């Protein structure tokens, strides 16, 4: 059995969105589909927007196959639904990911294997047929297509479709999948949890468009370019930052602070990025926020806010913490301005 889950809308998604974030989103979805393999499928190839699986068997167990399709489909749309609620980025890739669709092609036939650098790959005419079937005349976006070789397992089907390919005509049937969305669980948004006491509030004007500046601040790949005093940052490099995402800042003397990405209500035409931690001494909760607002001439007004809830001893340390924050944040902003004035931009760094 040859089994291909294919992400529909991939070409347009990549060509018309941020390349940096689109590749991470697609990578997460492909990994999710691989992890949702419940029937022991063998992964032959990752093919850009699709996965090519095979399963050696004398017969096809329809119930098991349909369950496999449902598990992958529900996991795919659960992930997209969660991502839409938790995303913090408004780039083309992040804001349109929910439009991605999933279809499946299933074919059955004898195959051989070709050995390439000690790796065996499925080979033969049926492999070609399975991939040709990705281009078909099915009139909907999300479906499971079963070739004529699988049709004996579908005795209830009286009507089939047919398409012409370079090897001739091939008949197939398809099942719409949209009804499976009823199995996608409810995803609750992450609630705001803002500490009561404001320790810092200052606004800086930065010579960078709002979306580019937001990317510089929120993307961990750029963090050490403008933050002083952090030796190393630990985070998942193949994921786009989002609400609930965790990372760890490691300082000298092996000290570290674990932080979680958060947000809070934004005003009209504003973007907000924040991080929260319970690891700051003398506090129970410590949140910092960047509030961005676009101004004329390609500048962005960036308001930095820090809030904390103190433990019993923390009240005595509040003045000291305020002075320290003022010094540390001022140094970081100075470093950020130097970085931007040097000609750095997130778009340029990705291309290079």
C-alpha positions in Angstrom: 0.0 0.0 0.0 1.3 3.4 -1.0 0.0 6.2 1.2 0.6 10.0 0.6 -0.6 12.8 2.9 -0.3 16.0 1.0 -0.6 19.6 2.4 -2.8 21.5 -0.1 -2.1 25.2 -0.6 1.6 24.8 0.1 2.9 26.4 -3.1 0.9 29.6 -2.7 1.6 29.6 1.1 5.4 29.5 0.5 5.5 31.9 -2.5 3.3 34.6 -0.9 4.4 34.5 2.8 7.4 34.9 5.0 9.9 32.2 4.0 11.5 32.1 7.5 8.2 31.3 9.3 6.5 29.2 6.5 9.3 26.6 6.5 9.0 26.2 10.3 5.2 25.9 10.1 5.3 23.3 7.3 8.1 21.4 9.2 5.9 21.2 12.3 3.0 19.9 10.4 5.0 17.2 8.6 6.6 16.1 11.9 3.1 16.0 13.4 1.8 13.7 10.6 4.8 11.4 11.0 4.2 11.2 14.8 0.5 10.4 14.0 1.4 7.1 12.3 -0.8 4.5 14.0 -0.6 1.6 11.6 3.2 1.1 11.2 3.6 2.9 7.9 7.2 3.1 6.6 8.4 6.6 5.7 10.0 6.4 2.3 10.5 10.2 1.6 9.7 13.7 2.7 8.7 15.4 -0.5 8.4 19.1 0.3 4.7 19.5 1.1 4.0 15.7 1.3 5.0 12.5 3.0 5.4 9.2 1.0 4.7 6.2 3.2 4.4 2.5 2.2 3.1 -0.6 4.0 3.8 -4.1 2.9 0.6 -6.2 3.2 -1.4 -8.8 1.2 -4.7 -7.0 1.8 -5.9 -3.6 2.9 -7.8 -3.4 6.2 -10.2 -0.6 5.4 -11.2 0.1 9.0 -7.5 0.5 10.0 -6.8 2.7 7.0 -9.8 5.0 7.6 -8.7 5.3 11.3 -5.2 6.3 10.2 -6.6 9.0 7.9 -8.8 10.3 10.6 -6.0 10.5 13.2 -3.7 12.4 10.9 -6.5 14.8 9.7 -7.7 15.6 13.2 -4.1 16.1 14.5 -3.4 18.4 11.5 -6.4 20.7 12.1 -6.0 20.6 15.9 -2.5 21.9 15.4 -3.6 24.7 13.0 -6.5 25.7 15.3 -4.1 25.9 18.3 -1.6 27.8 16.3 -4.2 30.4 15.2 -5.0 31.0 18.9 -1.5 31.1 20.1 0.4 32.8 17.3 1.9 36.2 18.1 3.2 37.0 14.7 1.2 38.7 11.9 3.4 37.9 9.0 1.8 36.3 5.9 2.8 32.8 6.9 1.5 32.9 10.5 -1.7 34.7 9.7 -2.7 32.5 6.8 -1.6 29.1 8.1 -5.1 28.2 9.1 -5.9 28.1 5.3 -3.7 25.0 4.7 -5.6 21.8 3.8 -4.8 18.1 3.9 -5.6 15.4 1.3 -4.6 11.8 1.0 -3.8 9.5 -1.9 -3.9 5.7 -1.4 -2.8 3.2 -4.0 -2.0 -0.5 -4.0 0.2 -2.7 -6.1 3.5 -4.6 -6.3 6.7 -2.6 -5.8 10.4 -3.2 -5.9 13.1 -1.4 -4.0 16.1 0.5 -5.3 19.2 0.9 -3.1 20.8 4.4 -2.9 23.7 5.0 -0.5 22.6 2.0 1.6 19.0 3.3 1.8 16.2 1.4 0.1 13.4 3.3 -1.6 10.2 2.0 -3.2 10.5 1.8 -6.9 8.3 0.9 -9.9 5.3 1.9 -12.0 2.9 1.8 -9.0 5.1 4.4 -7.2 4.7 6.6 -10.2 1.0 6.1 -10.4 0.5 7.0 -6.7 2.3 10.3 -7.2 0.5 11.1 -10.5 -2.8 10.7 -8.6 -1.9 13.8 -6.6 -3.0 15.7 -9.7 -6.7 14.8 -10.3 -10.2 16.2 -11.0 -11.5 15.9 -7.4 -13.7 19.1 -7.0 -12.9 19.7 -3.3 -9.8 20.6 -1.3 -9.7 18.0 1.5 -10.3 14.3 0.7 -9.0 10.8 0.8 -8.5 9.4 -2.7 -8.4 5.6 -3.3 -7.2 4.3 -6.6 -8.9 1.5 -8.6 -6.4 -1.0 -7.2 -7.8 -0.3 -3.7 -11.5 -0.4 -4.9 -12.1 -4.1 -3.9 -12.0 -2.8 -0.3 -14.7 -0.3 -1.2 -17.6 -2.6 -2.1 -20.1 0.1 -1.1 -19.0 2.4 -3.9 -21.1 2.2 -7.1 -19.7 5.3 -8.8 -16.0 6.0 -9.6 -14.2 8.9 -11.2 -11.5 8.6 -13.8 -8.5 10.8 -14.9 -6.2 10.4 -17.8 -2.4 10.3 -17.2 0.7 9.6 -19.3 0.3 5.9 -18.6 -3.4 5.9 -19.4 -6.7 6.2 -17.6 -7.1 5.3 -13.9 -10.2 5.1 -11.9 -10.6 6.2 -8.3 -13.1 7.1 -5.6 -12.7 9.7 -2.9 -14.1 10.5 0.5 -14.6 14.1 1.7 -12.9 14.7 5.0 -14.4 18.0 6.2 -16.9 16.2 8.4 -14.0 15.0 10.5 -13.5 18.5 11.9 -16.2 17.8 14.4 -13.6 15.6 16.2 -11.1 18.6 16.5 -11.2 19.4 20.2 -11.9 22.8 21.6 -8.7 24.8 22.2 -8.9 27.4 25.0 -6.8 30.6 24.6 -4.1 31.1 27.1 -5.4 33.6 29.6 -3.6 36.9 30.4 -1.9 36.9 33.8 -0.4 40.3 34.4 1.4 41.1 37.7 -0.1 44.0 39.7 2.9 46.3 40.2 4.6 48.2 37.4 8.4 48.5 37.8 9.3 50.1 34.5 7.6 52.0 31.6 9.6 53.7 28.9 9.0 54.5 25.2 11.7 54.5 22.5 11.4 55.4 18.8 13.2 52.9 16.6 14.0 53.4 12.9 12.5 50.2 11.6 9.1 49.2 10.3 6.8 47.7 12.9 6.6 44.2 11.6 10.4 43.9 11.2 11.0 45.3 14.7 8.5 42.8 16.1 10.3 40.0 14.4 13.7 41.1 15.8 12.3 41.3 19.3 10.2 38.1 19.3 12.5 35.8 17.2 15.0 34.0 19.5 17.4 33.6 16.6 18.2 37.3 17.0 18.1 37.7 20.8 21.8 37.5 21.5 22.5 40.2 18.9 21.0 42.9 21.2 20.6 41.5 24.7 23.6 41.9 27.0 24.7 39.5 29.8 23.1 36.3 28.4 25.7 33.7 27.5 23.3 31.3 25.7 19.7 30.8 24.8 18.0 27.4 24.8 14.9 27.1 22.6 13.3 25.0 19.9 15.0 26.3 16.7 12.5 24.7 14.3 9.4 26.3 15.8 7.9 29.8 15.4 7.6 31.6 18.7 4.0 31.6 20.0 2.0 32.0 23.2 3.1 29.4 25.8 6.4 28.8 24.1 9.3 28.3 26.6 12.9 29.3 26.4 15.8 29.5 28.8 18.4 32.3 29.3 21.7 31.1 30.6 23.9 33.6 32.4 27.4 33.5 33.8 28.0 31.3 36.8 25.5 28.8 35.3 22.5 30.8 36.5 19.4 30.5 34.3 15.9 31.9 33.9 13.1 30.0 32.2 10.6 32.2 30.4 7.3 31.7 28.7 5.9 33.8 25.8 2.8 35.8 26.7 0.8 38.8 25.5 -1.8 41.2 26.7 -4.6 43.3 25.2 -3.3 45.7 22.5 -4.7 49.0 21.4 -5.8 49.8 17.9 -2.9 49.4 15.4 -0.6 48.0 18.1 1.3 44.8 18.4 2.3 43.3 21.8 5.0 40.8 22.7 5.8 39.6 26.2 7.6 37.1 28.3 6.8 35.8 31.8 8.9 34.0 34.4 8.7 32.9 38.1 12.5 32.7 38.3 13.4 36.3 39.1 14.6 36.7 42.8 12.3 38.4 45.2 9.2 38.0 42.9 6.4 35.5 42.5 5.8 36.5 38.9 7.7 38.8 36.6 6.5 39.9 33.2 8.0 42.2 30.6 6.1 43.5 27.5 7.0 45.3 24.3 4.1 47.3 22.8 4.7 48.4 19.2 3.0 51.2 17.3 3.8 52.3 13.8 4.6 56.0 13.2 5.4 57.9 10.0 8.6 57.5 8.0 9.2 53.8 8.7 9.7 54.4 12.4 8.1 52.4 15.3 7.3 53.6 18.7 8.2 50.8 21.2 6.9 51.0 24.7 8.7 48.7 27.2 6.7 47.7 30.4 7.8 45.5 33.3 5.4 44.2 36.0 6.0 42.1 39.0 4.2 40.4 42.0 6.6 40.4 45.0 7.2 37.9 47.7 7.4 39.1 51.3 11.0 40.2 51.1 10.7 41.6 47.6 9.1 44.9 48.7 12.4 45.9 50.3 14.2 45.2 47.0 11.8 47.1 44.8 13.9 50.3 44.6 17.0 48.3 43.8 15.1 46.3 41.1 13.9 49.5 39.5 17.4 51.0 39.3 18.7 47.7 37.9 16.0 47.4 35.3 16.6 51.0 34.1 20.3 50.3 33.6 19.9 46.9 32.0 17.1 47.9 29.6 18.8 51.1 28.6 21.9 49.2 27.7 19.9 46.6 25.7 18.0 49.3 23.8 21.3 51.1 23.0 22.6 47.7 21.6 19.4 47.2 19.6 19.6 50.7 18.0 23.3 50.0 17.1 22.3 46.7 15.5 19.5 48.3 13.4 21.6 51.3 12.4 24.2 48.9 11.1 21.8 47.9 8.4 20.5 44.7 10.0 17.0 43.5 9.1 15.4 40.1 9.7 14.5 39.8 6.0 18.1 40.5 4.9 19.5 38.0 7.5 17.2 35.2 6.2 18.3 35.8 2.6 22.0 35.8 3.5 
